[in-house]
Amino acid sequence: MRKNMNTRISGTNIILVPYQEKHVIKYHEWMKNPILQYLTSSEPLTLEEEFKMQKRWLEDEDKCTFIILDKHVYLTTKNEIDAMVGDTNLFLHDSQGLCVAEIEIMIAEEVNRSKRRGWESIILMLLYGAETLNVNKFCAKIKLDNAVSIRMFEKLGFREEERSEVFREVTLEKKTSSNWTSWLHSELQSVIISN
């Protein structure tokens, strides 16, 4: 999405940066992992296909992608590639006059799991979607056996709307409100958005 192509969102422990060409090789290495392919419902791509995908995601107005950086690693090394830990995405569409976004998050680096990096990242992305992109409702499609992600979204106020045994996934949804975004802000120590 061109709207976020120069946007950086900085929290306490992470920084969200737009998915750029320089990130593709490391991202491609992550996506060779069969577990990540399964959890993200992704098919393996060639490196050439991954570069094309990155370019398409930059240009499509209905896709918003950020790479998640470990802020402390980045401030130490000044190297985004070394600091990469995952990504978060919004897929936007119009539904009966409302802006709806499917939200995804992946913490690819195992060493960064269970450190609240995903929690902070998803809150920053939800706030960006609600306050900058005017999203009215979010949905998350999660594998039925991914209990950690299901619990995280439920803690964020999402509720189950649909369950598919065929795809082995549950769809959770949350409508935005000023009370909810205020609560999201209260879960963060700091948020700085720069363009």
Residue pairs with C-beta under 8 A, 6 or more apart in sequence:
1 57
1 58
1 60
1 61
1 62
1 63
1 64
1 65
2 58
2 59
2 61
3 61
3 64
3 132
3 133
4 18
4 64
4 65
4 66
4 128
5 18
5 58
6 18
6 195
7 16
7 18
7 66
7 128
7 193
7 194
7 195
8 15
8 16
8 17
8 193
8 194
8 195
9 15
9 16
9 66
9 124
9 128
9 191
9 192
9 193
10 16
10 71
10 190
10 191
10 192
10 193
10 194
11 71
11 120
11 121
11 123
11 124
11 188
11 189
11 190
11 191
12 71
12 120
12 188
12 189
12 190
13 70
13 71
13 72
13 115
13 116
13 117
13 120
14 68
14 69
14 70
14 71
14 85
14 117
14 120
14 121
14 124
15 68
15 69
15 71
15 74
15 83
16 66
16 67
16 68
16 69
16 88
16 121
16 124
16 125
16 128
17 66
17 67
17 69
17 80
18 58
18 65
18 66
18 67
19 27
19 54
19 57
19 58
19 65
19 66
19 67
19 87
20 54
20 58
20 67
21 51
21 54
21 55
22 80
22 81
23 54
23 67
23 80
23 81
23 84
24 47
24 50
24 51
24 54
25 47
26 81
26 84
27 50
27 54
27 67
27 84
27 87
28 45
28 47
28 50
30 36
30 106
30 108
31 37
31 40
31 42
31 44
31 45
31 50
32 44
33 108
36 42
36 106
36 108
37 43
37 44
38 143
39 106
39 143
39 146
40 104
40 106
41 141
41 143
41 167
41 169
45 53
56 63
57 63
57 65
61 92
62 91
62 92
62 93
63 89
63 90
63 91
63 92
64 89
64 90
64 92
64 101
64 128
64 129
64 133
65 87
65 88
65 89
65 90
66 87
66 88
66 89
66 125
67 80
67 84
67 86
67 87
68 84
68 85
68 86
68 87
68 88
68 105
68 107
68 117
68 121
69 80
69 83
69 84
69 85
70 83
70 84
70 85
70 112
70 117
71 83
73 82
73 83
74 80
74 82
74 83
77 83
84 108
84 109
85 107
85 108
85 109
85 112
85 117
86 105
86 106
86 107
86 108
86 109
86 112
86 117
86 118
86 121
87 105
87 106
87 108
88 103
88 104
88 105
88 106
88 121
88 122
88 125
89 103
89 104
89 105
90 101
90 102
90 103
90 104
90 125
90 129
90 133
90 135
91 101
91 102
91 104
92 99
92 100
92 101
92 133
92 135
93 99
93 100
93 101
94 100
95 137
98 136
98 137
99 133
99 134
99 135
99 136
99 137
100 135
100 136
100 137
100 138
100 139
101 129
101 133
101 135
101 137
101 138
101 139
102 138
102 139
102 140
102 141
103 122
103 125
103 126
103 129
103 138
103 139
103 140
104 140
105 118
105 121
105 122
105 125
105 149
107 113
107 117
107 118
107 121
118 152
119 152
119 187
120 188
122 152
122 153
122 156
123 156
123 184
123 187
123 188
124 188
124 191
126 138
126 156
126 181
126 184
127 181
127 184
127 185
127 191
128 193
129 135
129 138
130 176
130 181
130 184
131 181
132 193
135 176
136 175
136 176
137 173
137 174
137 175
137 176
138 158
138 173
138 174
138 176
139 161
139 171
139 172
139 173
139 174
140 149
140 153
140 158
140 171
140 172
140 173
141 169
141 170
141 171
142 149
142 150
142 153
142 169
142 170
142 172
143 149
143 168
143 169
144 163
144 168
144 169
144 170
145 168
150 170
150 172
153 172
153 174
154 172
156 174
156 184
157 174
157 180
157 183
158 172
158 173
158 174
159 172
159 173
159 174
160 170
160 171
160 172
161 171
161 172
161 173
162 170
162 171
163 169
163 170
163 171
164 170
164 171
174 180
185 191
